[in-house]
């Protein structure tokens, strides 16, 4: 009878391709990092919950569930491999968002509203 053993992060023995703990850390054998997004209730948006390491998307979903929703905090989980996320640099934020400040017509500060319009 064949038994299937499921390995989790850090559990893989060296004879199965795991890393010898006495050797220097080799980044080429690391599992990729995944960003985790959780939706707490139906109808709300997903919020970034944190990061995990996993070998593939299925393992990332399982690990995210185990780490970030232990107390039934979520109804939906998204995982995205970190290398696929592109973001602005905070040092370049002023230059990146500056063109939006030139378009004052997008800001309703100079429109006159009638008195009948409330809660605008």
C-alpha positions in Angstrom: 0.0 0.0 0.0 1.4 3.4 -1.0 1.1 6.3 1.4 1.2 9.8 0.1 3.1 12.2 2.4 2.3 15.8 2.1 5.2 18.1 2.8 4.8 21.6 4.2 7.2 24.5 4.2 10.5 23.4 5.9 9.4 19.8 6.3 11.0 18.3 3.1 13.8 15.9 4.1 17.2 16.4 2.4 17.0 13.1 0.5 13.8 14.4 -1.2 15.4 17.6 -2.3 15.2 19.5 1.0 18.1 21.8 2.1 20.8 20.7 4.5 20.5 23.1 7.5 24.3 23.2 8.0 25.0 24.7 4.6 24.8 28.4 3.7 21.4 29.7 2.7 20.8 29.2 -1.0 18.1 31.6 -2.3 17.7 29.6 -5.6 16.0 26.8 -3.7 13.5 29.1 -1.9 9.8 28.9 -2.6 8.4 32.1 -4.1 6.7 34.7 -2.0 2.9 35.2 -2.4 0.8 38.2 -1.3 -2.4 37.3 0.4 -5.7 39.3 0.1 -8.7 38.4 2.3 -12.3 39.5 2.0 -13.8 39.6 5.4 -17.5 39.6 4.4 -19.4 39.1 1.2 -19.7 42.4 -0.7 -16.6 44.0 0.8 -13.3 44.4 -1.0 -10.2 42.2 -0.5 -7.6 43.7 1.8 -3.9 42.8 1.9 -3.3 40.5 4.9 0.3 39.7 4.5 2.8 37.5 2.7 3.7 33.8 2.7 6.0 31.4 0.9 4.6 28.5 -1.1 5.7 26.2 -3.9 2.6 26.8 -6.0 -0.8 28.5 -6.0 -2.7 25.6 -4.4 -0.2 25.5 -1.5 -0.3 29.3 -1.2 -4.1 29.2 -0.8 -3.9 26.5 1.8 -1.1 28.2 3.7 -3.0 31.6 3.5 -6.1 29.9 4.9 -4.2 28.3 7.7 -2.3 31.5 8.7 -4.7 34.3 8.0 -8.2 32.8 8.6 -7.9 30.6 11.6 -10.9 32.2 13.3 -13.2 32.4 10.4 -12.2 35.9 9.5 -12.7 35.6 5.8 -15.0 34.5 3.1 -12.6 34.7 0.1 -8.9 34.5 -0.3 -6.7 35.8 -3.2 -3.0 34.9 -3.6 -0.8 36.6 -6.1 2.8 35.7 -6.6 4.8 38.7 -5.5 6.9 38.9 -8.7 3.7 39.7 -10.6 2.8 42.9 -8.6 4.1 46.2 -9.9 3.9 49.3 -7.7 5.0 52.9 -7.6 8.0 53.8 -5.6 7.3 56.1 -2.7 10.3 58.3 -3.6 8.8 58.9 -7.0 5.2 59.5 -5.8 5.2 63.3 -6.2 6.3 63.1 -9.9 4.1 60.1 -10.6 0.8 61.7 -9.3 1.6 65.3 -10.1 -0.2 65.4 -13.5 -3.5 64.8 -11.8 -3.1 68.1 -9.9 -3.1 70.0 -13.2 -6.7 69.1 -14.0 -8.6 71.3 -11.7 -11.8 70.6 -13.6 -11.9 67.2 -12.0 -12.3 68.8 -8.5 -15.8 70.1 -7.8 -14.6 73.1 -5.7 -15.7 75.8 -8.1 -19.2 74.6 -9.0 -22.2 76.4 -7.5 -24.8 74.1 -6.2 -28.4 75.1 -5.9 -29.8 75.3 -2.3 -32.1 72.5 -3.1 -29.2 70.1 -3.4 -28.3 68.7 -0.1 -25.7 66.2 1.1 -23.3 66.6 -1.8 
